[in-house]
């Protein structure tokens, strides 16, 4: 069965979500943007409404008190009209600025900002009429249409109800003085904006979870797709095994290169071999530079013989070092006494240099973790 025919029941992996984001596919809710813009307009109108109303009254007085002789000069009328439009636009600058800022910040609430070069590339499938009809009559298209109709009916009904309740106040504006008429008209507009903002916030609160669910559903994967992605990202098992073997060989080679510089090799004497090195400069305690069992232990012993490194048979100490100390790690305090005896023997052996009788090899017992092997 092909991956496309399998049921998509698995949640999207981080890689799939990252790839979708690179293509510009992030959860988006237009209702959040609309609620943010209307809410910003309401707040800015509430804060700057008095200033705007006073400036609008002054502008109206100036426009209605122009020189009547200007009516006889046709070329001056466009200048008067352009000046009036410019002043009106300047009055609305705070509202426009608040709306623009809200429109730019709204995407941060769901999906965040994203810039995708792939989304800018032309996609000729989008201009295919058959594909367009398929999207229009799909389940998602039907849901979007239903949601749009419900939203239009709800918001339109609330707005119509508000205007119907304020119909007498709206009709009375024409009979009021200019100053009071502007103030009352601004209050009606502010009330309408506030009501629309609250309505759109409710709509956005309903739409945002739906968009998150739809986006997650769109990115779902089949089990085969998840396995293929893991195989692609982590590599095939045979390749991983070969890389692991190469890493082990390199680690073993580096370890063997340090055996010639060791002070002593503690052996089991056949199963284990641990190479120790100690320097009074920069070391608090002896350090394990190489260790191994079986064939690796035999290789360590052979290298030690070739380079004249003393081999000390101390089975309990060898087992304790092999099992409890990692390479390039200093020995624990519990093994200080036993290792000190071994190093003392090595230093005495170096100082003997062919005397009448070499020093006796130390007997190491009572080592923590130095019990006999179970086999």
C-alpha positions in Angstrom: 0.0 0.0 0.0 1.4 3.4 -0.9 2.0 6.1 1.7 -0.7 8.3 0.1 -3.3 5.6 0.4 -2.6 4.9 4.1 -4.6 6.6 6.7 -2.9 9.6 8.2 -3.3 8.9 12.0 0.1 10.1 13.3 0.9 13.6 14.5 3.4 15.6 12.5 7.0 15.2 13.4 9.1 18.3 14.3 10.8 18.0 10.9 7.5 18.0 9.0 6.3 21.0 11.0 9.6 22.8 10.3 9.4 22.0 6.5 5.8 23.2 6.5 6.9 26.5 8.1 9.6 26.9 5.5 6.9 26.6 2.8 4.8 29.3 4.6 2.3 26.8 6.0 1.5 28.0 9.5 -1.8 28.2 11.4 -3.5 31.5 10.6 -6.8 33.1 11.7 -8.1 36.1 9.9 -10.6 36.7 12.7 -7.7 37.4 15.1 -6.4 40.1 12.7 -9.8 41.6 12.2 -10.4 41.7 16.0 -7.0 43.2 16.6 -7.5 46.0 14.0 -11.1 46.9 15.2 -9.9 46.7 18.9 -6.9 49.0 18.1 -9.2 51.4 16.3 -11.6 51.4 19.3 -8.9 52.1 21.8 -7.2 54.8 19.8 -10.6 56.5 19.1 -11.3 56.3 22.9 -8.0 57.9 23.8 -7.7 60.4 21.0 -11.5 60.9 20.3 -11.7 64.3 22.1 -8.8 65.7 20.2 -10.1 64.4 16.9 -13.6 65.8 17.6 -12.3 69.2 18.5 -10.1 69.3 15.4 -13.0 68.1 13.2 -15.2 70.9 14.5 -12.6 73.5 13.8 -12.0 72.1 10.3 -15.8 72.1 9.6 -16.1 75.7 10.7 -13.2 76.7 8.5 -14.6 74.9 5.5 -18.1 76.5 5.9 -16.7 80.0 6.4 -14.7 80.4 3.2 -14.8 83.4 1.0 -17.8 83.3 -1.3 -15.9 84.8 -4.1 -13.9 81.6 -4.4 -17.1 80.0 -5.9 -16.6 82.2 -8.9 -13.1 81.0 -9.5 -13.2 77.4 -10.7 -9.5 76.8 -10.4 -9.5 77.5 -6.6 -12.2 74.8 -5.8 -9.9 71.8 -6.3 -7.3 73.4 -4.0 -9.9 73.9 -1.3 -11.1 70.4 -1.7 -7.6 68.9 -1.6 -6.7 70.9 1.5 -9.8 69.7 3.3 -9.0 66.1 2.4 -5.5 66.4 3.6 -6.6 67.9 6.9 -9.1 65.1 7.4 -6.4 62.4 6.7 -4.1 64.0 9.2 -6.8 63.8 11.8 -7.1 60.1 11.2 -3.3 59.4 11.4 -3.5 58.0 15.0 -6.3 55.7 14.0 -4.4 54.5 10.9 -1.1 54.0 12.8 -2.9 52.0 15.5 -4.6 49.8 12.9 -1.4 49.2 11.0 0.5 48.2 14.2 -2.3 45.8 15.2 -2.3 44.2 11.8 1.5 43.6 12.0 1.4 42.3 15.6 -1.7 40.1 15.2 0.1 37.2 13.5 2.3 36.8 16.6 -0.7 35.5 18.4 -1.1 32.5 16.2 1.7 31.1 14.0 4.1 34.0 14.4 5.8 35.9 11.7 7.2 33.9 8.8 8.9 34.7 5.5 9.0 31.9 3.0 10.8 32.2 -0.3 9.1 29.0 -1.4 5.7 30.6 -0.9 6.7 33.4 -3.3 7.5 30.9 -6.1 4.8 30.6 -8.8 2.5 27.6 -8.4 0.7 27.0 -11.7 -1.6 24.4 -10.0 -3.4 27.3 -8.2 -4.6 28.7 -11.5 -5.8 25.4 -12.7 -9.7 25.7 -13.0 -10.2 22.0 -12.0 -8.0 22.4 -9.0 -9.8 25.6 -8.0 -13.2 23.9 -8.3 -11.9 21.0 -6.3 -10.9 23.4 -3.5 -14.2 25.2 -3.7 -16.3 22.1 -3.3 -14.1 20.3 -0.8 -15.0 19.7 2.8 -12.6 22.5 3.9 -14.2 24.9 1.4 -17.7 24.1 2.5 -16.7 24.6 6.2 -15.1 28.0 5.3 -18.2 29.0 3.4 -20.5 28.0 6.3 -18.2 29.8 8.8 -18.3 33.0 6.7 -22.1 32.9 6.5 -22.5 32.4 10.2 -20.0 35.1 11.0 -21.7 37.5 8.5 -25.2 36.8 10.0 -24.0 37.1 13.5 -22.0 40.4 13.2 -24.5 41.8 10.8 -27.3 41.0 13.1 -25.5 42.6 16.1 -24.7 45.8 14.0 -28.2 46.0 12.7 -29.6 45.6 16.2 -27.4 48.4 17.5 -28.3 50.8 14.7 -32.0 50.0 15.2 -31.7 50.9 18.9 -29.9 54.1 18.1 -32.1 55.1 15.2 -33.6 58.1 17.0 -30.2 59.4 18.1 -29.0 59.1 14.6 -32.0 61.0 13.2 -31.5 63.7 15.8 -27.9 64.4 14.8 -29.0 66.6 11.9 -30.9 69.0 14.2 -28.0 69.4 16.7 -25.4 72.1 16.7 -22.2 71.3 15.0 -20.1 70.8 18.2 -22.7 68.6 19.9 -23.5 66.8 16.7 -19.9 65.8 16.2 -19.5 64.7 19.8 -22.7 62.6 19.7 -21.8 61.1 16.3 -18.4 60.2 17.6 -20.0 58.5 20.7 -22.3 56.5 18.4 -19.3 55.4 16.2 -17.2 54.6 19.3 -20.1 52.4 20.7 -20.4 50.6 17.4 -16.6 50.0 17.2 -16.6 48.7 20.8 -19.5 46.3 20.1 -17.9 45.0 16.9 -14.5 44.6 18.7 -16.1 42.4 21.4 -18.0 40.4 18.8 -14.9 39.8 16.7 -12.9 38.8 19.8 -15.5 36.1 20.5 -15.4 35.0 16.9 -11.5 34.9 17.0 -11.6 32.9 20.3 -13.7 30.3 18.5 -11.8 30.3 15.2 -8.3 30.1 16.6 -8.6 26.5 18.1 -10.3 25.4 14.9 -7.5 26.7 12.8 -4.9 25.0 15.0 -6.8 21.7 14.7 -7.2 22.1 10.9 -3.5 22.8 10.6 -2.5 19.8 12.7 -4.9 17.6 10.7 -3.4 18.8 7.4 0.1 17.9 8.5 -0.8 14.4 9.9 1.4 11.6 8.6 0.9 7.9 8.0 2.9 5.4 9.9 4.9 4.6 6.8 5.8 8.3 6.4 7.0 8.5 10.0 9.2 5.4 9.5 10.6 6.7 6.2 11.4 10.1 7.8 13.1 8.4 10.8 15.1 6.2 8.4 16.1 9.2 6.3 17.1 11.4 9.3 18.8 8.8 11.3 20.2 6.8 8.5 19.8 3.1 7.5 20.7 0.5 10.1 23.6 -0.9 8.0 25.1 2.5 7.5 24.7 3.3 11.2 26.4 0.0 12.1 29.3 0.7 9.7 29.8 4.2 11.2 29.6 2.8 14.7 32.3 0.2 13.8 34.5 2.9 12.3 34.1 5.0 15.4 35.0 2.1 17.6 38.1 1.3 15.5 39.2 4.9 15.6 38.7 5.0 19.4 40.6 1.7 19.8 43.4 3.1 17.6 43.7 6.2 19.7 43.7 4.2 22.9 46.4 1.9 21.7 48.6 4.9 20.7 48.7 5.8 24.4 49.9 2.4 25.7 53.6 3.1 25.0 53.5 6.1 27.3 51.9 4.2 30.2 53.8 3.5 33.5 52.4 0.1 34.1 49.8 -2.4 32.7 47.8 -4.2 35.4 46.6 -7.6 34.1 44.2 -10.4 35.2 46.6 -11.9 33.9 44.8 -13.1 30.7 41.2 -11.7 30.7 41.8 -8.0 31.4 44.5 -5.4 30.9 44.5 -1.8 32.2 47.3 0.7 31.4 48.0 3.3 34.0 49.9 6.6 33.8 50.9 9.0 36.5 52.7 12.3 36.5 53.2 14.5 39.5 52.7 17.5 37.2 49.0 18.2 36.4 47.7 14.9 37.8 46.1 14.4 41.2 46.0 10.6 40.8 47.0 7.9 38.3 44.9 7.9 35.1 43.6 5.0 33.0 44.9 5.5 29.5 43.8 2.2 28.0 41.8 -0.8 29.0 40.4 -3.9 27.4 39.2 -7.5 27.7 39.9 -10.5 25.6 41.7 -9.7 22.3 42.0 -6.0 23.2 43.7 -7.0 26.5 46.1 -9.3 24.6 47.0 -6.4 22.2 47.6 -4.1 25.2 49.9 -6.7 26.8 51.8 -7.2 23.5 52.3 -3.5 23.0 53.5 -3.2 26.6 56.1 -6.0 26.1 57.3 -4.3 22.9 57.9 -1.0 24.6 59.2 -2.3 27.9 56.2 -1.4 30.0 56.0 -3.4 33.2 53.2 -6.0 33.4 51.8 -6.5 36.9 49.4 -9.4 37.6 46.8 -8.2 40.0 43.5 -9.8 39.1 41.3 -8.0 41.8 42.8 -4.6 40.9 42.6 -5.2 37.1 38.9 -6.2 37.4 38.1 -3.2 39.6 39.9 -0.8 37.2 38.3 -2.3 34.1 34.7 -2.1 35.5 34.8 1.0 37.6 37.1 3.5 35.8 36.6 5.0 32.3 39.4 5.8 29.9 41.1 9.2 30.5 39.6 9.1 34.0 41.5 9.2 37.3 41.2 6.3 39.6 38.9 6.6 42.6 40.1 7.2 46.1 39.2 3.6 47.1 41.9 2.3 44.8 44.7 4.7 45.8 46.4 2.2 48.2 46.4 -0.7 45.8 47.6 1.4 42.8 50.3 3.0 45.0 51.7 -0.4 45.8 51.8 -1.2 42.1 53.5 2.0 41.2 56.0 1.6 44.0 56.9 -1.7 42.6 57.3 -0.2 39.2 59.6 2.6 40.4 61.7 0.0 42.4 61.9 -2.1 39.3 63.2 0.9 37.3 65.7 1.7 40.0 66.9 -1.9 40.3 68.5 -2.0 36.9 70.0 -5.5 37.1 70.9 -5.6 40.8 71.3 -8.8 42.8 67.6 -9.4 43.2 64.6 -7.6 41.7 61.8 -6.3 44.1 59.0 -8.7 44.9 55.8 -8.2 42.9 53.1 -6.8 45.1 50.2 -8.9 46.2 46.9 -7.0 45.7 43.8 -8.2 47.5 40.7 -6.7 49.2 39.9 -4.5 46.3 36.3 -3.2 46.1 34.8 -4.8 43.0 37.6 -7.2 42.7 35.6 -10.4 43.2 36.4 -13.4 41.0 34.7 -13.5 37.6 31.4 -15.5 37.6 32.6 -17.4 34.6 
